[in-house]
Amino acid sequence: MGNFYVNFSVKRPDQQQVADILRRRQRTALVTPALGEYVVVSDEEADWQDDRAIQTVGELLSRETQAPVFAVLNHDDDILAYWLFVDGQLTDSYDSAPDYFESSYDAFEKEDTEQGGDARTLCSVLAAAASPEHVERMLRGDYVFAIDRHAELAAALGLPDWSVGFSYRYVVENGELPDGLNDEQLVRVP
């Protein structure tokens, strides 16, 4: 069985600011300390891979922090999807396998389903050190596991290593924390 997780990398705020925003909106979430320029959030509802919850939390965090938010979903290590929010608005999105949930007949009938993902926008908004061409190769390249694509993207975009695989359910239900992160560092909301 592969990985299943959703999390949000919020650029430039502090941990307590993000936790307070989530608390006011009565969300249930885990918030990491800032590492580099990012605080990472895993929201309980969004972690069930609910698109509406992902959009709600991404818009909320981006609007309230006035900072870019990079939301990522890994579904069974078969799909990596992301949503990029700026000023509370969805600015860019990507799905590595847009036909994944289509029947084989439906997928056969479709022509060149768009994956989305604009490497230039992503690099510009997140002020990534990596070139858009390098990020584009990651978005379009072949990966056996979505977590590997996510790890390479996280490194290229300057996201904390612990954003890869960080999941509300993994922490709360199994006590699984990414390397370099311990339970005392997390803020639990509420």
C-alpha positions as CSV (number, residue, x, y, z in Angstrom):
1,M,0.0,0.0,0.0
2,G,1.3,3.5,-0.9
3,N,1.1,6.8,0.9
4,F,-2.1,8.8,1.3
5,Y,-1.7,12.4,2.6
6,V,-2.6,16.0,2.1
7,N,-0.7,19.0,3.5
8,F,-0.3,22.7,3.1
9,S,3.1,24.6,3.0
10,V,2.5,28.2,4.0
11,K,5.2,30.6,3.1
12,R,6.5,33.2,5.6
13,P,4.1,33.1,8.6
14,D,4.9,31.8,12.0
15,Q,3.5,28.6,13.6
16,Q,1.3,30.3,16.1
17,Q,-0.3,32.7,13.5
18,V,-1.3,29.7,11.4
19,A,-2.6,27.8,14.4
20,D,-4.7,30.8,15.5
21,I,-6.3,31.1,12.0
22,L,-7.2,27.4,12.0
23,R,-8.5,27.6,15.6
24,R,-10.8,30.6,14.8
25,R,-12.3,28.6,11.9
26,Q,-12.7,25.6,14.1
27,R,-10.5,23.4,12.0
28,T,-8.8,20.3,13.4
29,A,-5.1,20.3,12.3
30,L,-1.5,19.9,13.1
31,V,0.9,22.8,12.5
32,T,4.7,22.4,12.3
33,P,7.2,25.0,13.4
34,A,8.6,27.1,10.6
35,L,11.5,25.6,8.8
36,G,13.2,27.8,6.3
37,E,10.3,30.0,5.0
38,Y,7.5,27.5,5.6
39,V,5.1,26.2,8.1
40,V,3.4,23.0,7.2
41,V,-0.2,22.2,8.1
42,S,-2.1,18.9,7.9
43,D,-5.9,19.4,8.3
44,E,-7.9,16.4,9.4
45,E,-10.8,16.9,6.9
46,A,-8.5,17.7,4.0
47,D,-6.3,14.7,4.9
48,W,-9.2,12.4,3.8
49,Q,-8.5,13.8,0.3
50,D,-11.6,15.9,0.1
51,D,-11.1,18.4,-2.8
52,R,-13.6,20.9,-1.3
53,A,-11.8,20.8,2.1
54,I,-8.4,21.2,0.4
55,Q,-9.7,24.3,-1.5
56,T,-11.3,25.7,1.6
57,V,-8.2,25.4,3.8
58,G,-5.8,26.6,1.0
59,E,-7.9,29.7,0.3
60,L,-8.3,30.4,4.1
61,L,-4.6,30.1,4.9
62,S,-3.6,32.1,1.8
63,R,-6.1,34.9,2.5
64,E,-5.6,35.2,6.2
65,T,-1.8,35.0,6.2
66,Q,-1.5,37.0,2.9
67,A,1.1,34.4,1.9
68,P,1.3,31.8,-0.9
69,V,0.1,28.3,0.1
70,F,1.2,25.1,-1.7
71,A,-1.3,22.3,-1.1
72,V,-0.3,18.8,-2.1
73,L,-2.1,15.5,-2.2
74,N,-0.5,12.0,-2.6
75,H,-3.0,9.3,-3.4
76,D,-1.6,5.8,-2.9
77,D,1.7,6.9,-4.4
78,D,0.0,6.8,-7.8
79,I,-1.1,10.4,-8.0
80,L,0.5,13.6,-6.9
81,A,-1.7,16.7,-7.2
82,Y,-1.1,20.3,-6.1
83,W,-3.0,23.5,-5.7
84,L,-1.2,26.9,-5.4
85,F,-3.1,29.7,-3.7
86,V,-2.2,33.4,-3.7
87,D,-4.3,36.1,-2.0
88,G,-7.0,33.5,-1.2
89,Q,-7.3,32.5,-4.8
90,L,-6.4,29.3,-6.7
91,T,-3.6,30.3,-9.0
92,D,-2.3,27.0,-10.4
93,S,-3.1,23.3,-10.0
94,Y,-1.6,20.0,-11.2
95,D,-2.6,16.4,-11.3
96,S,0.0,13.8,-12.4
97,A,-2.6,11.3,-13.5
98,P,-5.8,13.1,-14.5
99,D,-7.4,9.9,-15.9
100,Y,-6.7,7.8,-12.9
101,F,-10.3,7.5,-11.7
102,E,-11.8,7.1,-15.2
103,S,-12.8,3.7,-16.5
104,S,-10.3,2.3,-19.0
105,Y,-12.9,2.8,-21.8
106,D,-13.4,6.5,-20.9
107,A,-9.6,7.1,-20.6
108,F,-9.1,5.5,-24.0
109,E,-11.6,7.8,-25.6
110,K,-10.0,11.0,-24.2
111,E,-7.2,12.7,-26.0
112,D,-4.3,14.3,-24.2
113,T,-6.0,15.2,-20.9
114,E,-4.3,18.2,-19.4
115,Q,-2.3,17.6,-16.3
116,G,-2.1,21.3,-15.5
117,G,0.8,22.7,-13.6
118,D,2.7,25.9,-14.6
119,A,6.3,25.6,-13.6
120,R,7.0,29.3,-14.2
121,T,4.1,30.4,-12.0
122,L,5.1,27.9,-9.3
123,C,8.8,29.0,-9.3
124,S,7.9,32.6,-9.4
125,V,5.3,32.6,-6.6
126,L,7.4,30.5,-4.3
127,A,10.6,32.2,-5.3
128,A,12.2,28.8,-5.9
129,A,15.9,28.5,-6.5
130,A,15.3,25.9,-9.1
131,S,14.7,26.9,-12.7
132,P,11.2,26.5,-14.2
133,E,12.7,24.1,-16.8
134,H,14.0,21.9,-14.0
135,V,10.6,21.9,-12.2
136,E,8.8,21.3,-15.5
137,R,10.8,18.1,-16.0
138,M,9.7,16.9,-12.5
139,L,6.0,17.7,-13.3
140,R,6.1,15.8,-16.7
141,G,8.7,13.1,-15.8
142,D,7.9,9.5,-15.1
143,Y,8.0,8.4,-11.5
144,V,7.2,5.0,-10.1
145,F,6.0,6.6,-6.8
146,A,4.3,9.9,-6.2
147,I,6.2,10.4,-3.0
148,D,9.5,10.5,-5.0
149,R,8.0,13.2,-7.3
150,H,6.9,15.1,-4.2
151,A,10.3,14.8,-2.5
152,E,12.1,16.2,-5.6
153,L,9.6,19.0,-6.0
154,A,9.9,19.9,-2.3
155,A,13.7,20.1,-2.6
156,A,13.5,22.2,-5.8
157,L,10.9,24.6,-4.3
158,G,12.7,25.0,-1.0
159,L,9.9,23.3,1.1
160,P,10.7,21.5,4.3
161,D,11.7,17.9,4.0
162,W,9.0,17.0,6.5
163,S,6.3,18.3,4.1
164,V,6.8,15.0,2.2
165,G,4.6,12.4,3.8
166,F,3.3,14.6,6.6
167,S,-0.3,13.5,7.4
168,Y,-2.8,14.3,10.1
169,R,-3.9,10.6,10.3
170,Y,-0.3,9.2,10.2
171,V,0.6,11.4,13.3
172,V,-2.6,11.0,15.3
173,E,-3.5,7.4,14.6
174,N,-0.1,5.9,14.2
175,G,2.4,8.3,15.8
176,E,4.3,8.5,12.6
177,L,6.3,11.7,12.2
178,P,8.6,12.6,9.4
179,D,12.3,12.6,10.1
180,G,13.5,15.8,11.9
181,L,10.1,16.5,13.5
182,N,9.0,15.5,17.0
183,D,5.6,15.7,18.6
184,E,6.6,18.5,21.0
185,Q,7.2,20.8,18.1
186,L,3.7,20.4,16.7
187,V,0.8,22.7,17.6
188,R,-2.4,20.7,17.7
189,V,-5.6,22.6,16.8
190,P,-8.0,22.9,18.5
